[in-house]
Amino acid sequence: MRWGVTSGRVWSIAANAAAAPVLLLICAALGRAESNGATYVGTDECLTCHQQQAEEFAATAMGKVLMKSPRTDAERRGCEACHGPGSRHVEAVQAGEDVAGTLLAFRPDAGEPAFEQNAACLQCHEQGGQAYWRGSAHETRGLACVSCHSVMARSPERGQLAKSDSRTALTARRAASEICLGCHPNERAQLQRPSHHPIREGKLTCANCHNPHGTVTEALLKGFSVNETCYQCHAEKRGPFLWEHPPVRESCLNCHDAHGSINEWLLKVKQPRLCQLCHMESTHAASPFDARSRFVFNRSCANCHPLVHGSNHPSGVRLQR
């Protein structure tokens, strides 16, 4: 193995025979058209039949680069930068033959393996947020880039975003979460609960917490841990505290359900039962939901112990006021 550091992150490159099959698949995908003797014919040749598609593509973030201001030799190939050399395709059209397989079509019905389609995208998109795509949860499940991204045309909802929005992702803010929830029905159901993160309202997207292209952490989290991800928005819970609450420091998910809950504050269980999962009732003996009990009224245990995330008061050992 060969190790190094890029932008503060540790990366590794497998320089052994185990990596050879993967490299061969990528080379096969990128060179499929060349192996059939196809050559590049230029974007002007494509425009003779695909003028409408080219106009729609030119309005997208990628189209503005490839069609108007290419920066590299690969980008100067225009349409063929992604679809591959087009001579065989042109010959098939002129001869009235079936054009299937002459180019990468990026269509679900084309029968193209996802790794072939993705290899075309990874020619340019293999750094930054896509650095951990290989071996990620979505890549190993055969997901294609075009399963989530609209490449050839602008998303219908993207035009509704503010002009100051400089994101280059080919999905709209609200549509981005809809794409994720299409494959994650459990999370969609949780977001319908009374207490939930404002994803339905469009104030957040799944990508605020997760990197769908892969990470080195669990559940594709952007932060190095669950807590680090939560602290991006809830910095006041970070501490450090003089008196810490151990389960809080361990993981926010010990008490909260991140996507949605029927209890206030995204709590997994209603108080005081949540607290009694760790704290035995011997100290405050009471039925958990007795309407006459002081442990149920108002904020339950938090009536006396409100600083559940930690306290900096010299006398706050019991997380009291």
DODRENGU-440992 format. One record per residue: residue in three letters; x, y, z of N, C-alpha, C in turn. Coordinates in pm, whole numbers, plus 50000, padded with zeros to 5 digits. Layout:
N
ALAXYZXYZXYZ/...
% end
This chain:
321
MET500844988050000500005000050000500885012650000/ARG500415023349937501135035749936500245046249999/TRP500735053450098499905062550175500335077050152/GLY499395086250169499725100350158498625108750218/VAL498765121850214497775130950270497435141550167/THR496155143750144495685154050052494585161850120/SER494745175150133493755183850198493415178850337/GLY494395174150411494165170150548493545156550563/ARG493315149350454492695136150463493695125450420/VAL493615114550487494515103550454493895095450341/TRP494695092350241494205084150131495195072950106/SER494735062850040495595051450011495385047049868/ILE496435041849807496365036449671496865022149675/ALA496045013149632496444999149632497334996649512/ALA498634995349535499584992949426499924978149422/ASN498914970049400499134955649394498184949449293/ALA498244936549282497454929549180495954930549205/ALA495554932949331494124933549361493444945049289/ALA494184955849260493594967349193493504965449042/ALA494214955748988494264953948843492894951648779/PRO492014942948835490704940848771489894953648761/VAL489944962148865489194974648863489714983748753/LEU491034984948744491624993448641491284988448501/LEU491254975248484490924969648354489504972948314/LEU488574972448412487174975648383487034990148340/ILE487754999048409487675013248374488235015648235/CYS489395009748209489995011448076489105005647967/ALA488444994647998487554988447898486364997447869/ALA485845003947974484695012747954485085024947872/LEU486225031147907486645043147836487095040247694/GLY487605028247672488145025247540487275016247456/ARG485995014547495485125005547421484965010047276/ALA484705022947256484495027847121485775027147040/GLU486935030847105488185030347033488515016346987/SER488175006347071488474992547036487684987946915/ASN486544994546886485764991246768486214999046645/GLY487315006346660487835013846547487195027346529/ALA486415031946627485745044946615486735056246634/THR486455067346568487285079246579486395091246611/TYR487035102046654486295114046690485905121746563/VAL484645126146561484145133146443483855147846471/GLY483855151846596483615165746631482155168646664/THR481955178846747480605182346793479715187046679/ASP480285193646580479465198646468478735187246397/GLU479355175846388478715164346325477525159646409/CYS477665160446542476565156346630475375165746615/LEU475675178646594474605188546589473715187046466/THR474145180046366473305178246247472025170746279/CYS472045162346382470845154746420470345158346559/HIS471215163546644470865165546784470945180246824/GLN470385188846743470435203246771469655206646897/GLN468465201046912467635204247029468305199647158/GLN468835187347157469505182547276470725191047311/ALA471425195747209472605204047233472225217347295/GLU471095223247251470665235947307470265234347454/GLU469595223347487469225220947626470465218447711/PHE471415211147654472645208047727473475220547751/ALA473495229647655474295241847667473835250547783/ALA472595248947829472075256947941472425251148076/THR472995239148080473365232848206474765237248248/ALA475105234348374476435238048425477535231148344/MET477355218448313478375211248238478425216048093/GLY477275218848036477235223347898477935236647876/LYS477865245447975478525258347963480035256847954/VAL480545246048012481985243548005482345236647875/LEU481685225547846482055217547729481715224547598/MET480605231847592480145237547466480645251847444/LYS480965259047554481285273247537482705276847579/SER483215270847687484555274647733485325262447781/PRO485645253247691486415241347732487825245347776/ARG488345237747876489645241147933490715230747903/THR490315218547872491255207847847490955201247714/ASP491865192747669491655185647543490405176847551/ALA490185170447667489005161947683487725170147672/GLU487695181947733486495190347728486255195747588/ARG487305197547511487145202747376486485192647283/ARG486385180247325485695170247244484185171747249/GLY483685180047338482265182847345481445170447375/CYS480495167347288479605155847309480405142847327/GLU481475141547250482245129047250483095127447376/ALA483195138047457483935136847583483245126947675/CYS481925126047667481165116847752480665104547675/HIS480195106647552479585095747477480605087147402/GLY481825092147387482855084647317482935088447170/PRO483955083647100484115086846957482865083146877/GLY482485091946785481185090246720481195085346577/SER482345081346521482365077646379481505065346351/ARG481555055446438480745043346417479245046646426/HIS478905055946512477515060146527477035067046400/VAL477865075846346477495082946223477335073146108/GLU478255063646098478185053745990476905045345999/ALA476535041746121475325033746140474085041646101/VAL474055054546134472915063046098472805064345946/GLN473915066945882473905068645736473515055745664/ALA473865044245724473535031445661472165026345702/GLY471485033545789470175029245835470225017145926/GLU471345015145993471505003646081471165007346226/ASP471064997146308470794999346450472005006046515/VAL471765017046587472875024646648473165020246790/ALA472435010446840472635005846978474065000846996/GLY474715005647101476055001247133477155008747064/THR476805017946972477855025446902478385036946988/LEU477595041447086477985052047178477435048847317/LEU477995055047419477385054447551476135063047550/ALA474985056947577473725064247568473275069847701/PHE473755064147814473375068547948471865067647969/ARG471245057347914469815055147933469605041948006/PRO468575041148093468325028648166468045016948073/ASP467435019847955467045009047865468165005347767/ALA469335011847780470425009147687471204996547724/GLY470994991447843471684979347886473154981347915/GLU473564993647941474964996547970475254994648118/PRO476304987548153476654986148296476924999648359/ALA476575000948487476755013748555478215017848558/PHE479145008048567480555011748577481055017948447/GLU480455014148334480845020248207480385034848202/GLN479155037248243478645050848244479435059448343/ASN479695054048460480395061648562481835064648523/ALA482455055448448483835057648407483955070248322/ALA482935073148241482955085248161482905097648250/CYS482095097048356482005108548448483275110148529/LEU483875098948567485065099348653486305104248580/GLN486215106048449487335112248378487635126048434/CYS486575133148473486735146748525486375148048673/HIS485455139348719484925140848855485455129848946/GLU486725130648981487305120549069488075126949185/GLN487795139549210488425146649320487365153749401/GLY487755160349508486815167649591485785158349652/GLY484505161749634483435153749694483295139949637/GLN483875137349518483785124249456485005115449484/ALA485925119949569487175112849590486985098849646/TYR485895096749721485675083749784484575075749716/TRP484305078949589483235071849519483545057049504/ARG484765053649465485115039649444485045032249578/GLY484235021849579484075014049700483025019449795/SER482375030449759481345036249846480075027849842/ALA479165030649933477925022949943477115023549814/HIS477035035249752476265036549630476965030249511/GLU478275031349506479005025449393478935010249396/THR479065004249513479054989749523477664983949497/ARG476634992149504475274987549474474884990049328/GLY475854993749247475604995149104474845007649066/LEU474945018049146474235030449114475035038349011/ALA474365043848914475015051948811474875066748844/CYS475815074748798475745089148823474435095048771/VAL473995090148653472785095648592471515091048664/SER471655082148762470495078448842470035090048928/CYS470955099048960470645110449047470795123848977/HIS471695124548878472005137248814471355138248677/SER470795149848649470255152948517471345160248439/VAL471925153548340473105159048271472715167048147/MET471815161948069471535167947939470565179747943/ALA469845181448053468885192448060468825197748202/ARG468455210348215468325216348347467165210048421/SER467325208648552466225203648634465095213848630/PRO463835209448620462715219048614462675228548730/GLU463145224148849463045232448968464275241248987/ARG465335238648911466555246248935466375261048900/GLY465515263948804465295277848767464645285948877/GLN464085279248979463425286249088464415290649196/LEU465685286249188466665289849288467125304249269/ALA467655309949377468155323649370469315324449272/LYS469455335849205470525337449108471885337049175/SER471935340049306473205340149378473675326149413/ASP472835316049388473205302249419474255297749318/SER475465295049367476575291849278476865276949269/ARG475975268649325476235254249322476215249149178/THR477045239249151477105233849015476465220049005/ALA475935214849115475275201849109474085202649015/LEU473865192148939472805192448837471465188048893/THR471185192049015469895189349076469465201749152/ALA468155203649165467635214949241467675211949390/ARG467575222449472467695220649617466635210849670/ARG465375213049636464325204149687464385190649616/ALA464675190749488464705178249413465815169149461/ALA466895174849514468015166649560467565156849667/SER466795161349764466325152549870465275142849818/GLU464475147149722463485138249664464165126449595/ILE465325128849536466075118049472466505107849577/CYS467035112649689467485103549795466305095749853/LEU465225102449878464075096149942463385086149850/GLY463665086949721463115077149630463625063149656/CYS464835062049713465415049049745465445046149894/HIS465095056149976465145054650122463765057450180/PRO462825048050164461445050450211461325051650362/ASN462185044850438462115045950584462365060250628/GLU463375066550568463675080350603462565089850557/ARG461955086650442460825094950396459685094350498/ALA459415082550551458335081150650458685088550778/GLN459955087850822460355094750944460225109850932/LEU460455115050812460365129450791458915134450795/GLN457945125450792456545129350803456095130850948/ARG456955127251041456595128051182456585142451231/PRO455875145051341455725159151388457045166151413/SER457985159251475459305165151501460295159651399/HIS460825168551315461705163851207462625175251165/HIS463725171751102464575181951043463835187950922/PRO464025201050898463205207850795463615204550652/ILE463665191650620463965187650482462725188950394/ARG461575185350449460335186850373460105201350334/GLU460505210650422460275224750396461335230750305/GLY462345222950267463375227750175464475235950240/LYS464515236650374465565244250442466855236250453/LEU466755223250446467915214450448467755203950338/THR468835197950298468785186450209469565175150273/CYS469395163350222470145151850273471645154450264/ALA472065162050163473485164650140474095173850244/ASN473275180150330473855188050437474565179350540/CYS474105167050553474715157850650475455146350583/HIS475025142450466475595130750398476285134850268/ASN477335127750233477955129250102477605116850020/PRO476685117849927476245105949854477325099449769/HIS478435106549746479505101049664480495092849745/GLY480315092349877481195083949958482015091850058/THR482235085850175483065091650279483825080450349/VAL484675084250442485395074250521484665071350651/THR483495077150671482735075550794481485067150771/GLU480805063750878479595055750869478465063850806/ALA477575056750740476355062650683476625074550592/LEU477795074850528478155085550435478085099350499/LEU478355100250630478305112950699479455121950657/LYS479175134950647480215144350610481215146550723/GLY480725146350847481605148050961482335135250992/PHE483375136251077484165124651111483435115551210/SER482295119951262481475111951352480065117551349/VAL479135110751415477765115651423477745129451489/ASN478425130551602478405143351674479015154651594/GLU480135152051526480765162551447479835167451337/THR479035158451283478065162451181476975171151241/CYS476485167451359475425175351424475945189051467/TYR477215189751509477775202351557477905212651446/GLN477795208651320477845218351211476735228751225/CYS475585224451277474465233651299474225236551447/HIS474545227051532474275228151675475585230051752/ALA476285240851721477605243151780477535245251931/GLU476405250251981476305252852125476305239952207/LYS476085228652142476085215852212477475209452215/ARG478435215552147479755209552135480515209552266/GLY480475220152343481295221452462482615228152428/PRO483685225752504483775215952614483025220452738/PHE482575210552816481835213252938482625208553059/LEU482425215853169483045211753295482445198553342/TRP481125197453327480425185153363479765179653238/GLU480225168453191479715162753067478705151753094/HIS477835149752995476845139053000477375127852910/PRO477865116852964478555106552883477825102052758/PRO476525098752765475865094152641475795104952534/VAL475785117452575475755128552479477095129252407/ARG478185128052481479505128652420479755116652329/GLU479105105552360479295093452279478635094752143/SER477345098352142476625099752016475295106752040/CYS474995116451957473685123151966472555113351942/LEU472825102751866471785093151832471405084051948/ASN472095085052061471665077652179470305082552226/CYS470025095252203468765101052250467875106052136/HIS468465109652023467715115851915467645106851793/ASP466545108051721466395101851590466575112851487/ALA467625112051407468025123251323466985127151218/HIS466215117751168465305120851058463905124951104/GLY463455120051216462145124051263461655115451377/SER460785121251460460285114151578458885119251611/ILE458125111151682456815115551730456955123351859/ASN458165123851916458415131052040459125144252010/GLU458965153952099459605166952079461125165552077/TRP461775175052010463235175652000463825163051938/LEU463085156451853463575144351784463975133351882/LEU463415133252002463775123152101463245109452060/LYS464045099152082463645085552046462505080552133/VAL462525084152261461525079552357461065091552438/LYS459815091652476459275102652554459895103052693/GLN460125115052741460585116452880459405113652974/PRO459685108353095460995105253153461525091253118/ARG460775083753037461225070253006462595070452937/LEU462855080652855464165081552789465285081952892/CYS465115090452993466155091653096466255078753178/GLN465115072353199465105060253282465685048053211/LEU465985049653083466695038853015468105037053071/CYS468655048053123469985047453184469945049553335/HIS469025057953382468965061553523467855053653591/MET468225045253684467255036853754466285045353836/GLU465085040153855464035047653923464215047754075/SER465245041454127465395040554272465605054254335/THR466255063454260466485076754316465205084954318/HIS464465084554209463195091754199462115081454167/ALA461735073754264460765063054239459435069054196/ALA458965064954078457705070054026457325062253902/SER456045061853873455595056053748455945065753636/PRO456395060853523456925069753421455915079553364/PHE454635075953355453665084953295452455087353386/ASP452675087653515451615091053608451345106053599/ALA450135109753561449795123753539449975132253664/ARG449975125953783450135133453907451595135053948/SER452495128853873453895128953912454615141453860/ARG455515146753941456295158453900457295154953790/PHE457515142053768458475137853666457865137953525/VAL456565139753517455895139853387455475153953348/PHE455215162453445454725175953419455745184053340/ASN455255191653244456055200853165457205193753095/ARG458445196353136459595190753067460155178353137/SER459395172653224459795160253289461115161853364/CYS462055152853344463335153353416464055166553394/ALA463835172453276464495185053243463965196753323/ASN462885194853403462435205353493463555209253590/CYS464285199153637465355201553734466745199653674/HIS466835192153565468135189253501468085193853355/PRO468015206953333467825211753196469085211253109/LEU470245211053170471485211653094471945197653056/VAL471105190652982471355176452955472565174352864/HIS472985184552792474145182952704475465185852775/GLY475375191852894476585194852970476475208253040/SER477225209753147477165222053226478565227153254/ASN478705240553255479975246953292479895253753427/HIS478785251853498478635257853631479405249453732/PRO480125255953826480865248053926480015238254005/SER478715241454021477825232754096476905224754003/GLY477295223553877476415216953780476675202353761/VAL477205195553861477545181453846476325173053808/ARG475155177153855473925169753821473155176353705/LEU473875184553630473295191153512472075199253547/GLN472125205553667471015214153710471265228353663/ARG470335236953700470445251053657471675257653719/
% end
